[in-house]
Amino acid sequence: MLAFCLLALAPLAQAQSTTQAAGPKQQSQSKAETKLPQFDNEQYQFGLLTRGPKSGGGDTPEVRKLQEGHMANINRMAQAGKLYAAGPILDNGELRGIFIFRASIDEAKALSADDPMIKAERLKIEILPWFGSKGIGVRAMEEHKKNPDMKWTMTKYHLVLLKRGSQAAQPGAEAQKLQLDHLWNIRRMMDEGKMLAAGPFTNNGELRGIFVFNTESAEEAKAWAEADPAVKAGRLTVEIHPWLVAKEVWP
């Protein structure tokens, strides 16, 4: 299904939904790009873990115990078939980590509430409905069930949070053209292997969606993000973070 509706054109984008699996690269010539590209997306809950009010204190036995409980809770959520991707943000800012759930938003909130770090208010979590790339974590979970001792390949990527920009109110025809260019930019980057996942948040808040870039380079991630037509036009702004997550979770 399409629905990369980051520019508030949901009816246009969702009209072109598809369940077709990824196949040969779509043509990127100008003629082909007059039609909406095809994607295969599904519903997730996207958890943003940020510093809580009691996040200070350094490395103490109490903090280490909480961290052990935090990791154990991550494993429990994964074993329950609800958490399909997770990993820390590496730039030591307010954003500390990411959870991607295949669950209802109420289930995701309940599971997160049991996390020792959240209970202790060292972390807090915001959970947003996300319509993201289909199949995240599915193959990895199947492999893990066959081999619980499998080794995960923790890999550095770059997560781009797309936010509502200051120029988000262009006339309809201009907005449609920007949306089409934005979607084709996503399609090309996915076909080239530069973008591993993307999709919109569906709650119509200030956070509009995400990209996951297949690069360890902050400079490369910044250049790719800022080249997006919607970003160049000021309809979206970007916040970029290095993210450590298992390579095996990507479709």
Secondary structure, 3 states (H helix, E strand, C coil): CCCCCCCCCHHHHHCCCCCCCCCCCCCCCCCHHHCCCCCCEEEEEEEEEEECCCCCCCCCHHHHHHHHHHHHHHHHHHHCCCEEEEEEECCCCCEEEEEEECCCHHHHHHHHHCCHHHHCCCEEEEEEEEEEECCCCHHHHHHHHHCCCCCCCEEEEEEEEEEECCCCCCCHHHHHHHHHHHHHHHHHHHHCCCEEEEEEECCCCCEEEEEEECCCCHHHHHHHHHCCHHHHCCCEEEEEEEEEEEHHHCC
